[in-house]
Amino acid sequence: MREQIDERTRNADGRYRIVQAAKALYCQIGHNKTTVADIGRSLSMSSANVYRFFHSKRAIEEAVVGEVLDDILSAAAEAGRSGGSALRRLTTILKAIAECNEGRAVKDRRLQDLVALAVRQNWSVAPAYEDQIRGLVRPVIGTGQENGELRDGNPMALTRCLLAAMDVYLDPSRTGVTTLRPSFDEMLSFCTGALRRTPSVQALKIASHLELTVGR
């Protein structure tokens, strides 16, 4: 049993080192120019040894993209723990995602090219990432509905509508696209306004009556 644990630890450590080395090279020269031999050389490792941990270069690339998307998810999850109203939590979650994407596009343009490719081609890490983002947003919307802050409706349907409307800011493959569009804050304000529960006509009448009564 101890030998099996040690073997798993060595495999995990080896995969981690390869992913970090590949990520550094992708940032420096891009994934297209980076070979498995380059990755191995940076670790004083043969290509054959690299292939012991990953069966192909594409598998390494997908692992790198998976790590990038995991970092976004971690930032979003941390933002969601900030507390406050449901709309405030949704705002902080979506801003965290957008800021991660914008920062990568500016600082690591070559790495961004790989991430965009993976999302456009729907590599397995992409739909998994989207599912987890929905998994972060949906409970917040559900909580907002329960406390009367957000409008009624299927929470997952509202989640999908919100994320679709904000997609140009949240999709890692669309970051930096130069199109005429509202600012992030403008679009978010529009979306949160659509989610907010609006008082019914009856509620407005009651509120108006109470104001008149108190004012006498």
C-alpha positions as a printed NumPy array, in Angstrom:
array([[  0.   ,   0.   ,   0.   ],
       [  2.796,   2.414,   0.9  ],
       [  4.506,   1.706,  -2.428],
       [  1.285,   2.475,  -4.3  ],
       [  0.914,   5.781,  -2.457],
       [  4.534,   6.681,  -3.18 ],
       [  4.032,   5.843,  -6.874],
       [  0.93 ,   8.042,  -7.087],
       [  2.807,  10.86 ,  -5.378],
       [  5.712,  10.567,  -7.837],
       [  3.301,  10.526, -10.777],
       [  1.431,  13.576,  -9.497],
       [  4.698,  15.408,  -8.883],
       [  6.006,  14.503, -12.333],
       [  2.817,  15.664, -14.045],
       [  2.85 ,  18.899, -12.068],
       [  6.45 ,  19.695, -13.026],
       [  5.749,  18.992, -16.693],
       [  2.658,  21.191, -16.701],
       [  4.529,  24.071, -15.07 ],
       [  7.43 ,  23.763, -17.505],
       [  5.069,  23.603, -20.481],
       [  3.099,  26.59 , -19.229],
       [  6.267,  28.666, -18.9  ],
       [  7.334,  27.781, -22.443],
       [  3.869,  28.466, -23.848],
       [  4.027,  31.93 , -22.284],
       [  7.491,  32.538, -23.736],
       [  7.277,  31.152, -27.273],
       [  3.729,  29.844, -27.696],
       [  2.338,  26.325, -27.763],
       [  2.829,  25.853, -31.51 ],
       [  6.592,  26.416, -31.299],
       [  7.033,  24.363, -28.135],
       [  7.869,  20.689, -28.597],
       [  7.779,  17.833, -26.13 ],
       [ 11.57 ,  17.754, -26.431],
       [ 11.678,  21.411, -25.347],
       [  9.583,  20.633, -22.297],
       [ 11.741,  17.655, -21.384],
       [ 14.937,  19.619, -21.916],
       [ 13.808,  22.347, -19.527],
       [ 13.406,  19.63 , -16.872],
       [ 16.563,  17.696, -17.787],
       [ 14.22 ,  14.922, -18.861],
       [ 14.009,  12.916, -22.068],
       [ 10.967,  13.092, -24.342],
       [ 10.343,   9.414, -23.611],
       [ 10.18 ,  10.207, -19.914],
       [  7.694,  13.032, -20.549],
       [  5.499,  10.564, -22.438],
       [  5.433,   8.363, -19.349],
       [  3.228,  11.007, -17.752],
       [  1.333,  12.334, -20.786],
       [  0.487,  10.283, -23.855],
       [  0.685,  13.265, -26.237],
       [  1.537,  16.931, -26.56 ],
       [ -2.185,  17.666, -26.779],
       [ -2.672,  16.019, -23.376],
       [ -0.052,  18.379, -21.929],
       [ -1.737,  21.358, -23.542],
       [ -5.098,  20.326, -22.144],
       [ -3.606,  19.955, -18.667],
       [ -2.175,  23.487, -18.926],
       [ -5.523,  24.899, -20.017],
       [ -7.229,  22.962, -17.226],
       [ -4.943,  24.624, -14.689],
       [ -5.706,  28.079, -16.114],
       [ -9.452,  27.429, -15.923],
       [ -9.097,  26.044, -12.393],
       [ -7.428,  29.319, -11.374],
       [-10.423,  31.24 , -12.746],
       [-12.813,  28.972, -10.865],
       [-10.863,  29.44 ,  -7.638],
       [-10.999,  33.228,  -8.004],
       [-14.729,  33.096,  -8.743],
       [-15.438,  30.798,  -5.795],
       [-13.459,  33.037,  -3.461],
       [-15.372,  36.077,  -4.725],
       [-18.655,  34.278,  -4.102],
       [-17.739,  33.854,  -0.436],
       [-17.506,  37.618,   0.051],
       [-21.006,  37.798,   1.498],
       [-23.683,  40.409,   1.008],
       [-26.819,  40.292,  -1.091],
       [-27.299,  37.835,  -3.94 ],
       [-26.817,  40.596,  -6.515],
       [-23.605,  41.689,  -4.804],
       [-22.285,  38.127,  -4.792],
       [-23.193,  37.632,  -8.452],
       [-21.412,  40.875,  -9.29 ],
       [-18.22 ,  39.877,  -7.481],
       [-18.226,  36.392,  -9.066],
       [-18.635,  37.695, -12.613],
       [-16.094,  40.491, -12.097],
       [-13.545,  37.984, -10.801],
       [-13.953,  35.854, -13.936],
       [-13.743,  38.834, -16.283],
       [-10.657,  40.216, -14.526],
       [ -8.867,  36.855, -14.754],
       [ -9.531,  36.714, -18.485],
       [ -8.533,  40.313, -19.094],
       [ -5.345,  39.96 , -17.067],
       [ -4.258,  36.847, -18.957],
       [ -4.974,  38.449, -22.328],
       [ -2.733,  41.384, -21.429],
       [  0.112,  39.615, -19.592],
       [  0.219,  36.193, -21.293],
       [ -0.977,  36.701, -24.853],
       [  0.606,  33.47 , -26.099],
       [ -0.966,  31.43 , -23.31 ],
       [ -4.284,  33.116, -24.071],
       [ -4.04 ,  31.819, -27.649],
       [ -3.929,  28.244, -26.342],
       [ -6.81 ,  28.774, -23.925],
       [ -8.919,  30.337, -26.687],
       [ -8.165,  27.407, -29.001],
       [ -9.191,  24.877, -26.359],
       [-12.496,  26.636, -25.697],
       [-13.315,  27.152, -29.387],
       [-12.597,  23.499, -30.16 ],
       [-14.514,  22.374, -27.06 ],
       [-11.727,  20.345, -25.468],
       [-13.014,  18.314, -22.536],
       [-11.818,  20.887, -19.984],
       [-14.04 ,  23.585, -21.549],
       [-17.523,  22.118, -20.912],
       [-16.38 ,  20.973, -17.476],
       [-15.351,  24.562, -16.691],
       [-18.71 ,  25.91 , -17.922],
       [-20.582,  23.41 , -15.749],
       [-18.638,  24.519, -12.693],
       [-19.305,  28.204, -13.383],
       [-23.019,  27.441, -13.602],
       [-22.637,  25.475, -10.382],
       [-21.283,  28.603,  -8.659],
       [-23.937,  30.978,  -9.966],
       [-27.086,  28.884,  -9.673],
       [-27.142,  28.553,  -5.841],
       [-26.653,  32.31 ,  -5.468],
       [-29.667,  32.952,  -7.687],
       [-31.647,  30.348,  -5.735],
       [-30.779,  32.04 ,  -2.454],
       [-31.783,  35.423,  -3.869],
       [-35.151,  34.012,  -4.882],
       [-35.713,  32.472,  -1.458],
       [-35.109,  35.762,   0.349],
       [-37.271,  37.711,  -2.113],
       [-34.432,  39.678,  -3.675],
       [-34.561,  38.097,  -7.136],
       [-37.405,  37.39 ,  -9.513],
       [-39.178,  34.049,  -9.694],
       [-38.297,  31.498, -12.344],
       [-36.268,  28.358, -12.841],
       [-32.882,  29.09 , -11.193],
       [-30.925,  27.175, -13.827],
       [-32.748,  28.933, -16.657],
       [-31.96 ,  32.317, -15.092],
       [-28.356,  31.216, -14.585],
       [-28.022,  30.293, -18.249],
       [-29.621,  33.57 , -19.341],
       [-27.274,  35.617, -17.151],
       [-24.136,  33.792, -18.288],
       [-25.192,  33.947, -21.948],
       [-25.751,  37.701, -21.709],
       [-22.331,  38.189, -20.052],
       [-20.571,  35.628, -22.257],
       [-18.397,  38.075, -24.17 ],
       [-16.749,  39.068, -20.877],
       [-16.649,  35.585, -19.332],
       [-15.736,  33.263, -22.209],
       [-11.945,  32.77 , -22.147],
       [-11.893,  32.522, -25.957],
       [-13.607,  35.885, -26.515],
       [-11.431,  37.992, -24.25 ],
       [ -9.904,  40.916, -26.092],
       [-12.274,  40.68 , -29.064],
       [-12.543,  44.199, -30.462],
       [-16.246,  44.638, -31.135],
       [-18.627,  47.477, -30.386],
       [-20.255,  46.443, -27.125],
       [-21.399,  47.844, -23.79 ],
       [-18.88 ,  48.043, -20.992],
       [-18.797,  45.214, -18.464],
       [-20.461,  47.421, -15.84 ],
       [-23.184,  48.551, -18.254],
       [-24.067,  45.006, -19.258],
       [-23.909,  43.753, -15.675],
       [-26.199,  46.564, -14.534],
       [-28.677,  45.604, -17.247],
       [-28.556,  41.912, -16.261],
       [-28.872,  42.446, -12.532],
       [-31.769,  44.819, -13.171],
       [-33.506,  42.05 , -15.111],
       [-32.916,  39.605, -12.256],
       [-34.107,  41.914,  -9.503],
       [-37.596,  41.245,  -8.199],
       [-39.81 ,  44.184,  -9.136],
       [-42.676,  45.124,  -6.819],
       [-46.095,  44.05 ,  -8.03 ],
       [-48.744,  46.656,  -8.791],
       [-50.594,  45.575,  -5.633],
       [-47.438,  46.011,  -3.538],
       [-46.922,  49.502,  -4.97 ],
       [-50.525,  50.422,  -4.109],
       [-50.046,  49.207,  -0.537],
       [-46.785,  51.144,  -0.187],
       [-48.446,  54.276,  -1.557],
       [-51.381,  53.893,   0.863],
       [-49.012,  53.484,   3.813],
       [-47.085,  56.613,   2.824],
       [-50.297,  58.613,   2.649],
       [-51.468,  57.229,   5.981],
       [-48.195,  58.013,   7.743],
       [-48.144,  61.464,   6.223],
       [-51.507,  62.498,   7.713]])
